[in-house]
Amino acid sequence: MPLPVRTRETADETRERIARVAEALFRRMGYAKTAVADIAAELGMSPANVYRFFPSKNAIVEAICSRCLTEVEAQIRDIMARPVPARARLFDLFTAILAYHRANFFTERRIHDMVLVAIEANWTAIAAHKDRVTEGIAVLLRDGIAEGTFVPHDTDAASRVLSGAMVRFCHPILIAEEIDADLEARLHATLAFLLRSVEVDRTPF
């Protein structure tokens, strides 16, 4: 019986494997203490081979960050597609973002340095992610208008205001500063207060 032919790993698969191993080391050893040589050793390859796929350690962080953002956006798309009122989906959207960052960045504090590097670099991927989240908020506001929950308004402008005002529940560094607080309760109170400005039924807060 012929032996199965081994499929060679593609360049994208190798990049993903390097990024996942690097993230595991960052969690175990800390970002600052992990060198490219450590990542290469864990993978059983030379540092030069790692550099074939990533020009620097920061480039590896960017790849990890991009994957994390993709995971968040997948959750947001799922929430937006739910057959529930737009107002409820807005609460679910922000709650999901908060929960993701708490679970994936700060259950292990050693990953915090990596997050700082990603945010301070202000990569294009992060800016694009913010824009997509803001557009998702605008879509839900438009859905709310169609449902008769929200008064007609400039949803693009309102979504920018909402995303800015809710940043303390979406920004990993700000979440880290109050990681042990009841951020979910604060999130709900803040969002309820903000949405009153566009709600048809403006019951007292």
C-alpha positions in Angstrom: 0.0 0.0 0.0 1.6 3.3 -1.0 2.4 5.8 1.7 0.3 9.0 1.7 2.0 11.9 0.1 2.9 14.6 2.6 1.5 18.0 1.7 4.0 20.8 2.1 3.1 23.6 4.4 2.2 26.8 2.5 3.8 30.1 3.3 0.6 31.4 4.9 0.4 28.3 7.0 4.0 28.8 8.1 3.3 32.4 9.0 0.3 31.4 11.0 2.2 28.7 12.8 5.0 31.1 13.7 2.4 33.7 15.0 0.6 31.1 17.1 3.9 29.8 18.7 5.0 33.4 19.3 1.8 34.3 21.0 2.1 31.2 23.3 5.6 32.3 24.2 4.5 35.9 24.8 1.9 34.6 27.2 4.4 32.3 29.0 7.5 34.4 29.1 6.2 37.9 28.4 6.7 40.0 25.2 9.8 41.8 26.3 11.6 38.6 27.4 10.8 36.7 24.2 13.3 37.0 21.4 13.0 35.8 17.8 15.6 33.2 18.7 13.3 31.8 21.3 10.4 31.6 18.8 12.7 29.9 16.3 13.9 27.4 18.8 10.3 26.5 19.8 9.5 25.9 16.2 12.7 23.9 15.5 13.9 26.3 12.9 16.6 29.0 12.6 16.0 32.7 13.4 16.9 33.4 9.8 14.0 31.2 8.7 11.6 33.1 10.9 12.9 36.4 9.4 12.0 35.0 6.0 8.4 35.3 7.0 8.5 38.3 9.5 11.0 41.1 9.2 10.8 41.8 13.0 9.2 40.8 16.3 6.8 43.7 15.9 5.7 42.3 12.6 4.8 39.0 14.4 2.8 41.1 16.9 1.0 42.8 14.0 0.0 39.4 12.6 -1.3 38.2 16.0 -3.2 41.5 16.4 -4.8 41.2 13.0 -6.0 37.7 13.8 -7.5 38.9 17.1 -9.3 41.7 15.3 -10.7 39.3 12.8 -12.0 37.1 15.6 -13.7 40.2 17.2 -15.2 41.2 13.9 -16.6 37.7 13.3 -18.4 37.9 16.6 -19.8 41.4 15.6 -21.1 40.0 12.3 -22.8 37.2 14.1 -24.4 39.7 16.5 -25.6 41.9 13.8 -27.3 39.0 12.0 -29.3 38.0 15.0 -33.1 38.3 14.7 -33.5 40.6 17.7 -34.2 44.3 18.0 -31.4 46.7 17.0 -31.1 48.2 20.4 -30.5 44.8 22.0 -27.9 44.0 19.3 -26.0 47.3 20.1 -25.8 46.2 23.8 -24.6 42.7 22.7 -22.0 44.2 20.3 -20.3 46.3 23.0 -20.6 43.6 25.6 -19.0 41.1 23.2 -16.0 43.4 22.5 -15.5 44.0 26.3 -15.7 40.2 27.0 -13.3 39.4 24.2 -10.6 41.8 25.4 -11.0 40.7 29.0 -10.8 37.0 28.2 -8.0 37.1 25.5 -5.7 39.8 26.7 -5.9 40.2 30.5 -6.6 36.7 31.9 -2.8 36.5 31.4 -1.2 39.8 32.2 2.0 39.0 30.3 0.3 39.6 27.0 -0.3 43.2 28.1 3.1 44.4 26.8 2.3 43.0 23.4 -1.0 44.9 23.3 0.8 48.1 24.2 3.2 47.6 21.3 0.3 47.0 18.9 -1.6 50.1 20.0 1.3 52.5 20.2 2.4 51.5 16.7 -1.1 52.5 15.5 -1.1 50.1 12.7 -3.3 50.5 9.7 -5.1 47.2 10.6 -6.2 48.7 14.0 -7.5 51.9 12.3 -9.4 49.8 9.7 -10.9 47.7 12.5 -12.2 50.8 14.3 -13.8 52.0 11.1 -15.5 48.6 10.5 -16.9 48.5 14.1 -18.1 52.1 13.7 -19.9 51.2 10.5 -21.4 48.2 12.2 -22.9 50.6 14.8 -24.2 52.8 12.1 -26.0 49.8 10.5 -27.6 48.9 13.8 -28.7 52.5 14.3 -30.3 52.5 10.8 -32.0 49.2 11.7 -33.4 50.8 14.8 -34.8 53.7 12.8 -36.5 51.2 10.5 -38.0 49.4 13.5 -39.3 52.7 14.9 -37.1 52.4 18.0 -34.8 55.4 17.1 -35.8 58.7 15.7 -34.3 59.6 12.2 -30.8 61.0 12.6 -27.4 61.1 11.0 -26.4 57.5 11.8 -22.8 57.9 10.6 -22.2 60.9 12.9 -24.0 59.2 15.8 -22.0 56.0 15.3 -18.8 58.0 15.6 -20.0 59.6 18.8 -21.1 56.3 20.3 -17.8 54.5 19.4 -15.8 57.4 20.9 -17.9 57.6 24.1 -17.8 53.8 24.6 -14.0 53.6 24.1 -13.3 52.8 27.8 -15.2 49.5 27.2 -13.4 48.7 23.9 -9.8 49.8 24.4 -7.6 47.0 25.9 -5.5 49.4 27.9 -8.5 51.2 29.5 -10.1 47.9 30.3 -6.9 46.7 31.9 -6.9 49.7 34.3 -10.3 48.6 35.7 -10.1 44.8 35.0 -11.6 43.9 38.4 -14.5 46.4 38.2 -18.0 45.6 37.2 -17.5 46.9 33.7 -20.5 45.2 32.2 -22.8 47.1 34.5 -21.1 50.4 33.7 -21.2 49.6 30.0 -25.0 49.0 30.1 -25.6 52.2 32.1 -23.4 54.3 29.8 -24.9 52.9 26.5 -28.5 53.3 27.9 -27.8 56.9 28.7 -26.3 57.6 25.3 -29.0 55.9 23.3 -31.7 58.0 25.0 -30.6 60.9 22.7 -32.0 59.0 19.6 -34.7 56.8 21.1 -38.4 57.5 20.3 -39.4 56.4 23.8 -37.1 58.5 26.1 -38.1 57.1 29.4 -36.3 58.6 32.4 -32.8 57.3 33.0 
